[in-house]
Amino acid sequence: MGIPYTPDTLGVGARRAWVTIALVAANSVIYVLTSLDNGLVQIADRWLWWGAFIPAYLPNFKQSYRLITSMFLHANLLHIFFNMIYLYNFGRLVEQALGGKRYLALYLLSGLAAEVFHAAFVPIEGPLTLATPAIGASGAISGVLGAYLLLFPGSRLSMCFFFLYFPVCFTASAAAYLIFWFIMQVLQGYAQASMGVAVFAHAGGFVAGMALLPLILDRERHRLLRALTASQRAFKYVFLGSAGLGPLSKAILAAAILSLVAGGAYCIAAAPTLRSPIKVLGFSVAYSVYCPPTGDLCDQGFEEDAVVLALDGRPRLAAQITTTSVRIVYNRLEALGVIYDKAWGGTTRELNVKQTVRVMGVPVSVDVRMDATYDRSGVLDRAKGGMRTTILSCTARACTPSGEGDFDFEVRPILGTEGGTETALMVASLSAAAMALSLGALDAVLRKAGALEIIA
C-alpha cells in the first residue's frame, strides 16, 4: 500500500481535513452497524443485498438509492481498513487543495463515475456483472487518487508490503506509484483477472478524478498554494529538466486512458448482443454436507450467487456459477426440469419430487420440496424450499459420489426477461459517458497537468 510522505498541511491557513475525517468516520460507523450480525468480520447479507450497486437495477428508478448507499458499505474488515487508510492519507492534502465542499463533490462524483464504468464494461467483464453486487468506497477514493496525481505528482510515498512474513518498505514518487496502480487496474480488467474486484470501477473513479479536477478547482486557492511551492518547482526544473509529470509519465498515462476509450467504443458496439433476453436469478443457499463413510457433518454454511440465464431459445446458463452450493442446487433443479416448463407459465406450483437424475453424466438422487412461481414464459421466477441430494466430487476426468447434502434455498428475480433491450441501451449510454470522462482525463493529463501541479 502507499502512504503519502508529505506535510500535514499546505499553509494558507489550511484547516484540519474535516471532510476526510467525517467520511472515514461515516464509513467506519456504517461498517460496524452492517456487520454486527457477523461479529464485525464481514457485512451481513441483508445489508449487502439491500444497498449494493447492482447494474441490472439501474433502469429501475426506485433502486437508484443504491448509487449512494453502495459507496458506504464494505465487504469485510480488510476492505474497510485499507480503503480508509487510503482515504485518510491521500484525502487530507486533496481536501486542503480543493476546500471541503469541492473535495466532497469530487469524492461523490468520482464514486458515481466508478459505477458508470462498472456497468458500462459489462460486455468485457461478462453478463454476470449485471447481477453482481458491488460495494465499497474504492471508486470514490480512486477519484481522490486521480486528483492527487495531478496535484502532487512529485510528493513521496512510502510503500510497504509483506514478503513471506517480513515487511518490506521503500519510497517512490506519487507519479510512479499511482500510474502503476492505475495501469494494473486496467490490465486486470481487460485480462478478466480481477478476482471479484470491480477494477473497471477503480479505473473509472481514477479517470473521473483527473477529468473533474480542472472543473472543480478553486482557482484562487490553487493559485496561492502554487505560489508557496513555486521555488520548489523552479529548483526541480533547473536541475532535473522537468517538474511534475514528465513526458514518459504522460505517455504511459495517455496510453492507459486511450485503452479505456477504445474499451468504451467496443462496449457500445457490443451492447446490441445484450438484447438477447437475459434473466438473472438470485440464489440464497444454506447447506449441510455429510461425508462418507460415517455420514458425519463435514461442512455447512450459507452462500449467495447470481445465476444468469440466456433465453434466446430454451433457457441456458450464460455465465459460470462460481459458488458451489448454488451450482449444486441449480444443477439439480435443471436436471429435474423445474427451471423451465412452458406449460407452467404464469402459475405458482407446489412441487414435491423424489427422483434419480443424471448430473455430469452420473446418477444422482434428488429429493426436493419447494413452492415455485413461474413468469409468463415458463421460466422460474421465485422459489423457496429444501433439497437432499447426492454430492459429486469432480476431477478433470470424471465425477464420483462423495456424500449427501441438505440444501435450504430461496430464489428471487434480479433482472427479468423484459430487460434485454433496455439493458443494451443502458450499457451503450453508459459506455459513451465513460468515453467522455476518459477523454476529459486525457485532456487534463496532456494539456493541463503542468498548470495543476502543486508539489511537482
HELIX and SHEET records of a PDB file:
HELIX    1   1 TRP A   18  SER A   35  1                                  18    
HELIX    2   2 LEU A   36  ASN A   38  5                                   3    
HELIX    3   3 ASP A   45  GLY A   51  1                                   7    
HELIX    4   4 PRO A   55  TYR A   57  5                                   3    
HELIX    5   5 PHE A   61  GLN A   63  5                                   3    
HELIX    6   6 ARG A   66  THR A   69  1                                   4    
HELIX    7   7 SER A   70  PHE A   72  5                                   3    
HELIX    8   8 LEU A   77  LEU A   98  1                                  22    
HELIX    9   9 GLY A  100  ALA A  120  1                                  21    
HELIX   10  10 VAL A  122  GLU A  125  1                                   4    
HELIX   11  11 PRO A  127  ALA A  131  5                                   5    
HELIX   12  12 SER A  138  LEU A  151  1                                  14    
HELIX   13  13 ALA A  174  TYR A  190  1                                  17    
HELIX   14  14 VAL A  199  ILE A  216  1                                  18    
HELIX   15  15 ARG A  219  LEU A  228  1                                  10    
HELIX   16  16 ALA A  230  LEU A  240  1                                  11    
HELIX   17  17 PRO A  247  ALA A  270  1                                  24    
HELIX   18  18 ALA A  271  ARG A  275  5                                   5    
HELIX   19  19 THR A  324  LEU A  336  1                                  13    
HELIX   20  20 LYS A  342  TRP A  344  5                                   3    
HELIX   21  21 THR A  417  GLY A  419  5                                   3    
HELIX   22  22 GLY A  420  ASP A  443  1                                  24    
HELIX   23  23 ALA A  444  LYS A  448  3                                   5    
HELIX   24  24 ALA A  449  LEU A  452  1                                   4    
SHEET    1   A 3 GLY A   2  TYR A   5  0                                        
SHEET    2   A 3 ARG A 156  PHE A 163 -1                                        
SHEET    3   A 3 PHE A 166  SER A 173 -1                                        
SHEET    1   B 7 ARG A 316  LEU A 317  0                                        
SHEET    2   B 7 ASP A 296  ALA A 310 -1                                        
SHEET    3   B 7 ILE A 278  CYS A 291 -1                                        
SHEET    4   B 7 CYS A 399  LEU A 415 -1                                        
SHEET    5   B 7 LEU A 380  CYS A 394 -1                                        
SHEET    6   B 7 VAL A 362  TYR A 374 -1                                        
SHEET    7   B 7 THR A 348  VAL A 359 -1                                        
END                                                                             
